[in-house]
Amino acid sequence: MLAGLLLAIPVHAAQLTVDLANGSRTWDTGQLLKHPQAKDIDIPDDVSYKRAMHYRAVPAAVLLEGVSGDAHLQAVATDGFAAEMPAAPLLQTTGSQAWLAIEDPEHPWPGLGKDKPSAGPFYLVWTHPAASRISPEQWPYAVGKIRLLASVAERFPAMLPDPKLAADDSVNKGFALFQKNCFACHRLNGAGDSQLGPDLNIPHNPTEYFAADYLKLYIRNPQNLRQWPQAKMPAITPEVLSDEELGQVVSYLKHMAGRKVSQ
């Protein structure tokens, strides 16, 4: 009862910090809602709400002035989710386009589920996401900060596969897919910024305790293997990771089981 009442209370103005090479800037809700490039957009199939949604939003590219397409960005949410993203898709103005949706304190968004808060105060959404195969992890919500960082490989060398492997080896392909689809929630070898999911290599790698193809089954839909109402891991559908790509992710994990860091 109390939780329901709390969810009904309008949210207060929030702040978003954007840390780039040219300095740091903090935007508040009111500034973004009144931004000259803010507009109303419709998202037919919202990843988080699982239905059509309408937002007041600013093109992400507007907030990333001066960022080059080969740069690397991280969107940090208030719940510990840390989405690693190449800048290029966020800077696009055609095809898949990224928008920062702003929750209006006077008209708060609905909760994401029973007794759950909304996706606000800031939520990165996409129009035409299929054009660039935008994954669910590239829709971070409850965003509090967007920052320019070095690449994952540079920041976390403990995650790197054996350098002797060819660039097109399935393990290296799996490493790239892991960064895009798994790293927002999980660490590996103690490396990473996310606080949501468990480390996937220490003390044990999932390829060491999942029999046969049960790991793939679990990744496809965790609820098919272990039903738990409070589970947070979403299903990773073939539209997000093809069967071949899923196999590459598992190849990376299996490879890293032999490259554990000392605890």
C-alpha positions as CSV (number, residue, x, y, z in Angstrom):
1,M,0.0,0.0,0.0
2,L,2.7,2.4,1.0
3,A,4.8,1.5,-2.1
4,G,1.8,2.3,-4.3
5,L,1.4,5.7,-2.7
6,L,5.0,6.5,-3.1
7,L,4.9,5.6,-6.8
8,A,2.0,8.0,-7.2
9,I,3.9,11.0,-5.8
10,P,5.2,13.2,-8.6
11,V,9.0,13.0,-9.1
12,H,11.1,16.1,-8.4
13,A,13.4,17.8,-10.9
14,A,16.5,15.8,-11.5
15,Q,20.0,16.4,-12.8
16,L,22.0,14.8,-15.6
17,T,25.8,15.2,-15.8
18,V,27.6,14.9,-19.1
19,D,31.4,14.5,-18.8
20,L,33.2,15.0,-22.1
21,A,36.7,16.0,-23.2
22,N,35.7,19.6,-23.4
23,G,34.5,19.7,-19.8
24,S,31.5,18.7,-17.7
25,R,28.0,20.1,-17.9
26,T,25.0,19.5,-15.7
27,W,21.5,19.8,-17.1
28,D,18.4,19.8,-14.9
29,T,15.0,18.5,-15.9
30,G,13.5,22.0,-16.7
31,Q,16.4,22.9,-18.9
32,L,16.1,19.8,-21.0
33,L,12.3,20.0,-21.3
34,K,12.7,23.5,-22.6
35,H,15.7,22.7,-24.8
36,P,15.2,24.3,-28.3
37,Q,15.7,20.9,-29.9
38,A,13.4,19.0,-27.5
39,K,10.4,17.4,-29.3
40,D,7.6,14.9,-28.7
41,I,8.5,11.4,-30.0
42,D,6.6,8.1,-30.2
43,I,8.3,4.8,-29.5
44,P,6.1,2.0,-30.9
45,D,7.8,-0.9,-29.0
46,D,9.6,0.4,-25.9
47,V,12.2,-2.0,-24.6
48,S,11.6,-1.3,-20.9
49,Y,7.8,-0.8,-20.9
50,K,7.0,-3.5,-23.5
51,R,4.5,-1.3,-25.2
52,A,4.1,2.0,-27.1
53,M,5.3,5.1,-25.2
54,H,5.3,8.8,-25.8
55,Y,8.1,11.0,-24.6
56,R,9.5,14.6,-24.6
57,A,13.1,14.1,-25.7
58,V,16.2,15.7,-26.9
59,P,18.4,14.1,-29.6
60,A,21.4,12.5,-27.8
61,A,23.8,14.0,-30.4
62,V,22.9,17.5,-29.2
63,L,24.2,16.6,-25.7
64,L,27.4,15.1,-27.1
65,E,28.8,18.1,-29.0
66,G,32.4,17.7,-29.9
67,V,32.4,13.9,-29.5
68,S,33.9,11.9,-32.4
69,G,32.3,8.8,-33.9
70,D,35.2,6.6,-32.8
71,A,34.9,7.6,-29.1
72,H,33.6,5.5,-26.3
73,L,30.8,6.5,-23.9
74,Q,29.2,5.1,-20.8
75,A,25.7,5.8,-19.5
76,V,25.6,5.3,-15.7
77,A,22.2,4.6,-14.1
78,T,21.3,5.2,-10.5
79,D,20.8,1.4,-9.9
80,G,24.3,0.5,-10.8
81,F,23.7,-0.4,-14.5
82,A,26.6,0.9,-16.6
83,A,26.0,0.8,-20.4
84,E,29.1,0.9,-22.5
85,M,28.4,2.3,-26.0
86,P,30.4,3.4,-29.0
87,A,29.6,7.0,-29.8
88,A,28.9,6.6,-33.5
89,P,25.3,5.2,-33.1
90,L,24.5,7.9,-30.6
91,L,25.6,10.6,-33.0
92,Q,23.4,9.4,-35.9
93,T,20.6,11.6,-37.1
94,T,19.2,9.2,-39.6
95,G,18.2,5.5,-39.3
96,S,18.5,4.4,-35.7
97,Q,18.5,7.7,-33.7
98,A,19.2,8.0,-30.0
99,W,17.1,10.3,-27.8
100,L,17.3,11.3,-24.2
101,A,13.7,11.1,-22.9
102,I,13.0,13.5,-20.0
103,E,10.5,12.7,-17.3
104,D,8.3,15.7,-16.5
105,P,7.8,16.0,-12.7
106,E,4.3,17.3,-13.4
107,H,3.5,14.3,-15.5
108,P,5.5,11.3,-14.2
109,W,5.9,8.2,-16.3
110,P,4.3,4.9,-15.0
111,G,6.2,2.4,-13.0
112,L,8.1,-0.3,-14.8
113,G,6.1,-2.9,-12.9
114,K,4.2,-3.5,-9.8
115,D,5.8,-1.5,-6.9
116,K,8.6,-0.4,-9.2
117,P,9.7,3.1,-10.1
118,S,9.5,4.6,-13.6
119,A,12.3,4.6,-16.2
120,G,13.0,8.2,-15.2
121,P,14.3,10.7,-14.7
122,F,16.3,10.3,-17.9
123,Y,16.0,7.4,-20.3
124,L,18.0,6.7,-23.5
125,V,15.5,5.6,-26.2
126,W,15.8,4.9,-29.9
127,T,13.7,5.5,-32.9
128,H,14.0,2.8,-35.6
129,P,16.4,0.7,-33.5
130,A,16.4,-2.3,-35.9
131,A,18.2,-0.3,-38.5
132,S,21.5,-0.5,-36.5
133,R,20.6,-3.6,-34.4
134,I,20.4,-1.6,-31.2
135,S,20.4,-4.1,-28.3
136,P,18.3,-3.8,-25.1
137,E,21.4,-2.9,-23.1
138,Q,21.6,0.3,-25.2
139,W,18.4,1.5,-23.7
140,P,19.6,2.5,-20.2
141,Y,17.0,4.1,-17.9
142,A,17.3,6.0,-14.6
143,V,20.4,7.6,-16.2
144,G,22.3,10.0,-14.0
145,K,25.5,10.5,-15.9
146,I,26.9,10.1,-19.4
147,R,30.7,10.2,-19.7
148,L,33.5,9.9,-22.2
149,L,35.9,7.0,-21.3
150,A,38.7,5.0,-22.8
151,S,37.5,1.7,-24.4
152,V,36.7,-1.4,-22.3
153,A,39.9,-3.1,-23.5
154,E,42.0,-0.2,-22.4
155,R,40.4,0.2,-19.0
156,F,40.1,-3.5,-18.2
157,P,42.9,-5.6,-19.6
158,A,42.0,-8.5,-17.3
159,M,39.0,-9.1,-19.7
160,L,41.2,-9.4,-22.8
161,P,41.4,-12.8,-24.6
162,D,44.8,-14.3,-25.5
163,P,46.5,-11.7,-27.8
164,K,47.8,-14.6,-29.9
165,L,44.2,-15.2,-31.2
166,A,43.3,-13.9,-34.7
167,A,41.1,-10.8,-34.8
168,D,38.4,-12.8,-36.5
169,D,38.6,-15.7,-34.0
170,S,35.2,-16.6,-32.5
171,V,36.6,-15.7,-29.0
172,N,37.4,-12.2,-30.1
173,K,34.0,-11.9,-31.8
174,G,32.4,-13.1,-28.5
175,F,34.4,-10.5,-26.5
176,A,32.9,-7.7,-28.7
177,L,29.4,-9.1,-28.2
178,F,30.0,-9.6,-24.5
179,Q,30.8,-5.8,-24.2
180,K,27.6,-4.9,-26.1
181,N,25.1,-7.3,-24.5
182,C,26.5,-8.5,-21.1
183,F,28.9,-6.0,-19.7
184,A,26.3,-3.5,-18.6
185,C,25.3,-5.8,-15.8
186,H,28.3,-8.2,-15.3
187,R,31.9,-7.9,-14.4
188,L,34.6,-10.4,-15.5
189,N,37.8,-11.1,-13.6
190,G,36.8,-8.4,-11.3
191,A,36.9,-5.8,-14.1
192,G,33.9,-3.6,-14.9
193,D,31.8,-0.7,-13.5
194,S,28.4,-2.4,-13.1
195,Q,27.1,-3.3,-9.7
196,L,24.1,-5.4,-10.9
197,G,25.0,-8.9,-11.8
198,P,27.7,-11.3,-10.6
199,D,31.2,-11.6,-11.9
200,L,31.3,-14.2,-14.7
201,N,34.7,-15.6,-14.2
202,I,35.6,-15.6,-10.5
203,P,35.3,-17.6,-8.5
204,H,33.7,-19.8,-11.2
205,N,32.9,-19.3,-14.8
206,P,29.4,-20.4,-15.9
207,T,30.9,-22.7,-18.5
208,E,32.4,-24.6,-15.6
209,Y,29.1,-25.4,-13.9
210,F,26.4,-25.4,-16.6
211,A,26.1,-28.8,-18.3
212,A,25.9,-29.3,-22.1
213,D,23.9,-26.4,-23.7
214,Y,22.1,-25.3,-20.5
215,L,24.1,-22.1,-20.4
216,K,22.7,-21.1,-23.8
217,L,19.2,-22.0,-22.6
218,Y,19.7,-19.8,-19.6
219,I,20.9,-16.9,-21.6
220,R,18.0,-17.2,-24.1
221,N,15.5,-17.1,-21.2
222,P,16.6,-17.5,-17.6
223,Q,13.0,-18.2,-16.5
224,N,13.0,-21.3,-18.6
225,L,15.8,-22.8,-16.4
226,R,15.2,-21.2,-13.0
227,Q,11.9,-19.5,-12.2
228,W,12.4,-16.6,-9.8
229,P,10.0,-13.7,-9.5
230,Q,12.7,-11.2,-8.5
231,A,15.1,-12.2,-11.3
232,K,16.5,-9.2,-13.2
233,M,18.2,-10.9,-16.1
234,P,16.1,-10.4,-19.3
235,A,15.7,-13.0,-22.1
236,I,18.3,-12.5,-24.9
237,T,16.3,-13.3,-28.0
238,P,17.7,-14.4,-31.4
239,E,16.8,-10.9,-32.6
240,V,19.4,-9.5,-30.2
241,L,21.9,-12.4,-30.4
242,S,21.7,-14.9,-33.3
243,D,22.5,-18.6,-32.5
244,E,26.0,-18.1,-34.1
245,E,26.6,-15.0,-32.0
246,L,25.4,-16.7,-28.8
247,G,27.9,-19.4,-29.5
248,Q,30.7,-16.8,-29.8
249,V,29.8,-15.3,-26.5
250,V,30.0,-18.8,-24.9
251,S,33.3,-19.3,-26.6
252,Y,34.6,-16.2,-25.1
253,L,33.4,-17.2,-21.6
254,K,34.9,-20.7,-22.0
255,H,38.2,-19.2,-23.1
256,M,38.3,-16.8,-20.1
257,A,37.8,-19.7,-17.7
258,G,41.4,-20.4,-18.4
259,R,42.5,-16.8,-17.9
260,K,41.3,-16.1,-14.4
261,V,43.0,-13.5,-12.3
262,S,44.3,-14.4,-8.9
263,Q,41.9,-13.5,-6.1
